[in-house]
C-alpha cells in the first residue's frame, strides 16, 4: 500500500462508499456503497481508503453479496484485527475513473456547494446534499444568512429547503463553474 496524502487535490477524488467493519475472522470487511448500483463500487480500481495513517491505496482481491450487504477481501488484510483497522473509513476513487458525462449531466459532488437562485433572483440557499426519492432526486439546501428566510407553520425559521431536481421544469440552468443553479421555485416554499 502506498500513501496518497500529497498526491492530487481534494477535487480529484470522490468518496464512493465506506468500509463499515470486519466480517468474520479471515480479513473480510463489510462495504457500504454510495454508487447507484451498489455492486458498481467494485468496478473502480484501485480504491483509496482513509486510515489512521492517512489515505492508502488498496486492491480488492475478492468480493460478494451477503444477505442485503456487500463484503470484500482486501489485499494484505488477512485477519479480523487488520479488517477492524479499516472500519468506519471512507472509500474514494480518482475522478479520472468516472466515465465522461453527457451534456447537462452532473455528479452530485459537483452540485454540492452551488448557490441556488430562482427566476426572480431570490437567493434560496446553498446545496448541502442531494437525496434520492422514488420519483426524482431532491436538492437539500442550507438556508444561510444570504438566503430568503423560510418559516414553518409555527413561524420558526427553517434551516433547510428542499427542491426537486427535475430538469426543464424546476431546474432551469446549472453553471458548475459559477457554482450556481437557477430554478423555477417560489421562495416561500
Secondary structure in CASP SS format (residue, H / E / C, confidence):
PFRMAT SS
TARGET T0000
AUTHOR 0000-0000-0000
METHOD secondary structure of the structure
MODEL  1
X C 1.00
X C 1.00
X E 1.00
X C 1.00
X C 1.00
X C 1.00
X C 1.00
X C 1.00
X C 1.00
X H 1.00
X H 1.00
X H 1.00
X E 1.00
X E 1.00
X E 1.00
X E 1.00
X E 1.00
X E 1.00
X E 1.00
X E 1.00
X E 1.00
X E 1.00
X E 1.00
X C 1.00
X C 1.00
X C 1.00
X C 1.00
X E 1.00
X E 1.00
X E 1.00
X E 1.00
X E 1.00
X E 1.00
X C 1.00
X C 1.00
X C 1.00
X C 1.00
X H 1.00
X H 1.00
X H 1.00
X H 1.00
X H 1.00
X H 1.00
X C 1.00
X C 1.00
X C 1.00
X E 1.00
X E 1.00
X E 1.00
X E 1.00
X E 1.00
X C 1.00
X C 1.00
X E 1.00
X E 1.00
X E 1.00
X E 1.00
X E 1.00
X C 1.00
X E 1.00
X E 1.00
X E 1.00
X E 1.00
X E 1.00
X E 1.00
X E 1.00
X C 1.00
X C 1.00
X E 1.00
X E 1.00
X E 1.00
X E 1.00
X E 1.00
X E 1.00
X C 1.00
X C 1.00
X C 1.00
X C 1.00
X C 1.00
X H 1.00
X H 1.00
X H 1.00
X H 1.00
X H 1.00
X H 1.00
X C 1.00
X C 1.00
X C 1.00
X E 1.00
X E 1.00
X E 1.00
X E 1.00
X E 1.00
X E 1.00
X H 1.00
X H 1.00
X H 1.00
X C 1.00
X C 1.00
X C 1.00
X C 1.00
X C 1.00
X C 1.00
X C 1.00
X C 1.00
X C 1.00
X C 1.00
X H 1.00
X H 1.00
X H 1.00
X H 1.00
X C 1.00
X C 1.00
X C 1.00
X E 1.00
X E 1.00
X E 1.00
X E 1.00
X C 1.00
X C 1.00
X C 1.00
X C 1.00
X E 1.00
X E 1.00
X E 1.00
X E 1.00
X E 1.00
X E 1.00
X E 1.00
X E 1.00
X E 1.00
X E 1.00
X C 1.00
X C 1.00
X C 1.00
X C 1.00
X E 1.00
X E 1.00
X E 1.00
X E 1.00
X E 1.00
X E 1.00
X C 1.00
X C 1.00
X C 1.00
X C 1.00
X C 1.00
X C 1.00
X C 1.00
X C 1.00
X E 1.00
X C 1.00
X C 1.00
X C 1.00
X C 1.00
X C 1.00
X E 1.00
X C 1.00
X C 1.00
X E 1.00
X E 1.00
X E 1.00
X E 1.00
X E 1.00
X E 1.00
X C 1.00
X E 1.00
X C 1.00
X C 1.00
X C 1.00
X E 1.00
X E 1.00
X E 1.00
X E 1.00
X E 1.00
X C 1.00
X C 1.00
X C 1.00
X C 1.00
X E 1.00
X E 1.00
X E 1.00
X E 1.00
X C 1.00
X C 1.00
X C 1.00
X C 1.00
X C 1.00
X C 1.00
END
